[in-house]
Amino acid sequence: MTVDASLPEPHIADEQIQLVDARNRPCGSAPRAAMRRFRFWHRATYVVVRNRRGELCVQRRTLTKEVFPGGLDLAAGGVVGAGEAVHVAARRELAEELGIQRSPLRHLGEFVHDAGGNHIFGSLFLVDHDGPLTLQAEEVAEAFWLPPGEALALEEVTPDTRQAVEALLACGELEGGR
């Protein structure tokens, strides 16, 4: 991971992360900083937010994010805490990042993202939402809506959220809106 000297110092939350082995079996926990430093396998959630027009919510990451600062996310989500169930983590992250609560989440499967020093077992969710968004100032600089193809065409999309949306497209979950 290359650090750009022009960016603000990244903020790394002080929390315990659920670690897993290369077969996604829990094998302990570690502080987030250690998980990043030693590139441990871990779990993360990816909640793709779709509106009634079939557009996806695209989020610009703040410049203080420790991974891909200023990049574009095609899903809300994040790492799973120690002992936390993935569906609980997905709901927590969705509420924290975008203020979306009490909307039904559909769990659509799992994928592995093993690139750029990240070793992630991703749990993929879809939520339909047309209400207001309340952005978490520490993590989300802005949010906007785009059709899936246009969102995927953006150059600054984070590789893990790109993979999540591509997986949804491949299984037909994003065709033609709802």
C-alpha positions as CSV (number, residue, x, y, z in Angstrom):
1,M,0.0,0.0,0.0
2,T,1.6,3.3,-1.1
3,V,1.0,6.4,1.0
4,D,0.5,9.7,-0.8
5,A,2.3,12.4,1.3
6,S,-0.3,15.0,0.1
7,L,-3.2,13.1,1.8
8,P,-4.2,13.6,5.4
9,E,-3.0,11.0,7.9
10,P,-5.2,7.9,7.6
11,H,-7.5,7.1,10.5
12,I,-7.4,3.5,11.6
13,A,-10.2,2.6,14.0
14,D,-9.2,0.8,17.2
15,E,-11.4,-2.2,17.0
16,Q,-11.0,-6.0,17.1
17,I,-11.5,-7.7,13.7
18,Q,-12.6,-11.3,13.2
19,L,-9.7,-13.2,11.6
20,V,-10.3,-16.3,9.5
21,D,-8.0,-18.8,7.8
22,A,-7.7,-19.3,4.1
23,R,-10.9,-21.4,4.2
24,N,-13.0,-18.8,6.0
25,R,-12.9,-20.5,9.4
26,P,-12.6,-18.2,12.4
27,C,-9.1,-18.4,14.0
28,G,-9.0,-15.5,16.4
29,S,-9.1,-11.7,16.3
30,A,-6.7,-8.8,16.0
31,P,-6.7,-5.0,16.2
32,R,-7.6,-3.5,12.8
33,A,-4.0,-2.0,12.5
34,A,-2.5,-5.4,12.9
35,M,-4.9,-7.0,10.4
36,R,-3.9,-4.4,7.8
37,R,-0.1,-4.5,8.6
38,F,0.1,-8.3,8.5
39,R,-2.5,-8.7,5.7
40,F,-4.5,-11.3,7.6
41,W,-7.5,-13.0,6.1
42,H,-10.7,-11.5,7.4
43,R,-14.4,-11.1,6.6
44,A,-16.1,-8.0,5.2
45,T,-19.6,-7.0,4.2
46,Y,-20.7,-5.4,0.9
47,V,-24.2,-3.9,0.7
48,V,-25.1,-2.7,-2.7
49,V,-27.8,0.0,-2.5
50,R,-30.2,0.3,-5.4
51,N,-33.0,2.8,-6.0
52,R,-36.3,2.2,-7.9
53,R,-34.7,3.3,-11.2
54,G,-32.1,0.6,-10.8
55,E,-29.3,3.0,-10.1
56,L,-26.6,2.2,-7.6
57,C,-25.5,4.4,-4.7
58,V,-21.8,5.4,-5.3
59,Q,-19.9,6.7,-2.3
60,R,-16.7,8.8,-2.4
61,R,-14.5,7.7,0.4
62,T,-13.0,10.4,2.7
63,L,-9.3,11.2,2.3
64,T,-8.6,9.8,5.8
65,K,-9.7,6.2,4.9
66,E,-6.7,3.8,5.5
67,V,-7.4,1.9,2.2
68,F,-8.2,3.6,-1.1
69,P,-8.6,7.2,0.3
70,G,-10.8,9.3,-2.0
71,G,-11.8,6.3,-4.0
72,L,-15.3,5.4,-5.0
73,D,-17.3,2.6,-3.4
74,L,-20.1,0.8,-5.1
75,A,-21.3,-0.8,-1.8
76,A,-21.6,0.2,1.8
77,G,-19.9,-2.1,4.2
78,G,-16.7,-2.9,6.0
79,V,-14.8,-5.4,8.1
80,V,-16.6,-7.8,10.4
81,G,-15.9,-7.3,14.1
82,A,-14.6,-10.1,16.3
83,G,-17.5,-12.5,17.1
84,E,-19.9,-10.5,14.9
85,A,-22.2,-12.2,12.5
86,V,-22.0,-11.0,8.9
87,H,-25.6,-9.9,8.6
88,V,-25.3,-7.9,11.8
89,A,-22.1,-6.3,10.5
90,A,-23.9,-5.5,7.2
91,R,-26.8,-3.8,9.0
92,R,-24.4,-1.9,11.2
93,E,-22.2,-0.6,8.4
94,L,-25.3,0.4,6.2
95,A,-26.7,2.4,9.1
96,E,-23.4,4.0,10.0
97,E,-22.3,5.0,6.5
98,L,-25.6,5.9,4.8
99,G,-28.1,6.1,7.6
100,I,-30.3,3.3,6.1
101,Q,-32.1,1.4,8.8
102,R,-35.0,-1.1,8.8
103,S,-34.8,-1.8,5.1
104,P,-34.8,-5.5,4.2
105,L,-31.4,-6.8,3.2
106,R,-31.1,-9.7,0.8
107,H,-28.0,-11.9,1.3
108,L,-26.9,-12.9,-2.2
109,G,-23.8,-14.9,-1.5
110,E,-20.1,-14.9,-0.8
111,F,-17.0,-14.0,-2.8
112,V,-13.2,-14.0,-2.2
113,H,-11.2,-10.8,-2.9
114,D,-7.5,-11.6,-2.8
115,A,-5.6,-8.7,-4.4
116,G,-3.5,-5.7,-3.5
117,G,-2.6,-7.2,-0.1
118,N,-6.2,-7.6,0.9
119,H,-7.4,-11.1,1.8
120,I,-11.1,-10.9,2.2
121,F,-14.1,-13.2,2.4
122,G,-16.9,-10.9,1.3
123,S,-20.6,-11.3,2.1
124,L,-22.7,-9.7,-0.5
125,F,-26.1,-8.1,0.2
126,L,-28.6,-6.0,-1.8
127,V,-31.0,-3.4,-0.4
128,D,-33.6,-1.4,-2.3
129,H,-33.7,2.2,-0.9
130,D,-35.4,5.4,-2.2
131,G,-35.3,7.5,1.0
132,P,-32.8,10.0,2.2
133,L,-29.2,9.2,2.9
134,T,-27.4,10.4,6.0
135,L,-23.7,10.3,5.3
136,Q,-21.1,9.4,7.9
137,A,-18.7,12.4,7.7
138,E,-15.7,10.3,8.9
139,E,-16.0,7.8,6.0
140,V,-18.2,9.2,3.2
141,A,-17.4,12.5,1.5
142,E,-20.3,12.3,-1.0
143,A,-22.8,10.0,-2.5
144,F,-24.6,9.9,-5.9
145,W,-26.6,7.5,-8.0
146,L,-25.6,5.9,-11.3
147,P,-26.8,3.0,-13.5
148,P,-24.6,-0.1,-12.8
149,G,-22.7,0.1,-16.2
150,E,-21.8,3.8,-15.6
151,A,-20.8,3.1,-12.0
152,L,-18.5,0.3,-13.1
153,A,-17.0,2.5,-15.8
154,L,-15.6,4.9,-13.3
155,E,-11.9,4.7,-13.0
156,E,-11.6,5.3,-9.2
157,V,-13.8,2.4,-8.1
158,T,-12.3,0.3,-5.3
159,P,-11.5,-3.2,-6.6
160,D,-13.4,-5.1,-4.0
161,T,-16.7,-3.2,-4.5
162,R,-16.2,-3.5,-8.3
163,Q,-15.9,-7.2,-7.8
164,A,-19.1,-7.2,-5.6
165,V,-21.2,-5.4,-8.3
166,E,-19.8,-7.5,-11.1
167,A,-20.9,-10.6,-9.1
168,L,-24.4,-9.2,-8.8
169,L,-24.5,-8.5,-12.5
170,A,-23.2,-12.0,-13.4
171,C,-26.0,-13.6,-11.4
172,G,-28.7,-11.3,-12.9
173,E,-29.5,-9.5,-9.7
174,L,-29.1,-6.0,-11.1
175,E,-30.8,-6.3,-14.5
176,G,-33.7,-4.0,-15.2
177,G,-34.0,-2.4,-11.8
178,R,-36.3,-4.1,-9.2
